[in-house]
Amino acid sequence: MLAPRPTAFPAAITYTTAPPTAGETIALFCAAGLNGPLDDNERMQRMLDEAQYLLAARCGTLLVGLVRVLTDFSFNAFVADLAVLPRFQRRGIGSHLLAEATEPFAGVKFIVQPGLDSRDFYAKGGFELTTCMVRPRAGVGTP
């Protein structure tokens, strides 16, 4: 039998639009199993700096979650990244990040390219499974 998960955090989760550092983001992505330029701090910093919407979740000073959206705030938006540290998952942090990033923009169509293990999560957030076309990056080593 599995032990129940603790229901309380050691400290309150706070949400901020202040971008985390590239190093913090790389550590979060690695822990959460996301891909990206995990060996390129400069490129990761550009990703953070150029996002039109970014919300970070922190437990004290520790970055525990992040959502990054690319959008025109009018018609289309792309959820580029959503990550939560594994030990903080299944506690509503990812759902809160996704809701904060999408709900204020009811007239905007949000698109995400989920991994197989996150499809149910996005479906619970109101996303529908569709097909899409992707033009892969050229000449870059990371997917």
N, C-alpha and C positions, 0 to 999 in steps of 0.2 A: 504494500500500500504506500502511495506517495504521501510525503509530509505536506501539510497545507502550506501555501505560500504566505509569508508575512503580509499583513494588510497595511501596515504603517511603514513609512519611509523613515530612515534615520534623521532626515531633515526634510523640510518642505521643498517641493519642486517649484521652482520659479521659472517663468517664461520671459524671454527678452528678445528684442529685435537686434540687439547688439551682436554683430557677427563674432563667432569664436575664431580662434587662430587656426591657421592651416594645420599646424601640428595637432591641435585638439581634434579637428575634424577628421584628419587621417587616422588617428587612434580610434575614434568612434566608428568610422567606416570599416576599419580592419576588424574590430571587435564584433560588429554587427553583420559582417560578411558581405558588405557592399563593395562594388568595384569602383574604379575611378583612378585618377593619377596619384596612387598611394605612395609613389616614390618621388613625387615632384611637388614640393612645397609651393613653389612660385605659381604653378598652374592651379593648384588647389586654392591658393589665395585669390587668384583671378576669378575662379568659380564663385567664391564667397562674395567678392567685391561687386560682381556684375549681376548678381541675382536681384530680380525686382522685388522679391519677397523672401524673407528669411526669418525663421523663428527658432530659437534655441531653448532647450529645456536644461536646467541645471539643478543639481542637488548640492547645495553649498556652492563651491567653486567648480565642481566636476561637471563637465558637459555630458549629459545623459541622453540627449535627443536633439534632433535637428530636422527641420523641413526646409527645403529650398525650392522656390517656384520661379519659373521664367514665364512672363506674361505681358500682355498689353493692358491688362485690367479692364478690358472691354469686351473681347470676343473669345479668345482662346488663352489657355494657360497650360503649362506642362509642369507636373510635379517631378522635378528633376531628381530629388533625393528626399528620402525620409528614412531616418535611422534612429534606433533606440538601443542603448547598451543592453545586451542580453539579460543581465541581472535585474534590469528595470522594466523589461517587457511584461506584457499582460497585466499592466497596472493602469492603463488608460492614457499613458503619456503619448503614444503614437496617435491614438484616436483624437486626443486634444490638439496635437500639432496639426493633424490633417483638417480637423473642423475649423480651427482658427485660420488656416490658409485658404479654405474654400468657401465656407458659409457666408462671409461678408460679400462675396462676389456671385450672387445668385444668377446673374445673366451671363456668366462666363462658363464656357465648356472647358472642363479640366480633363487632361489626358495624362495617363501614367503608363509606364512600361514596367509592370510588376514582375517580380520573379515568381516562379511557380508556387513557392511557399507563402507568398503574400497576397495571392488573389482573393482569398476569403476576407482578409483584412480590408482590402479596398472595396470589395462588394458590400461589406457592412457599412462603409463610409459613403455609399450611394453610387459607386462606380459600376458600370456595366461592361461585361466582356465583349470586345469587338475585335476586328482585325485592323491592322495598320501596315503601312509601308515604312521602311527605315532605310536611309542612305548611310551606310557605315562610314566611319572616319577613315581617311586615307593616310597612310604613312605614319600611323601612331601605334605604339606597341600595346596600349591598353584598350580593352573593348569599349 
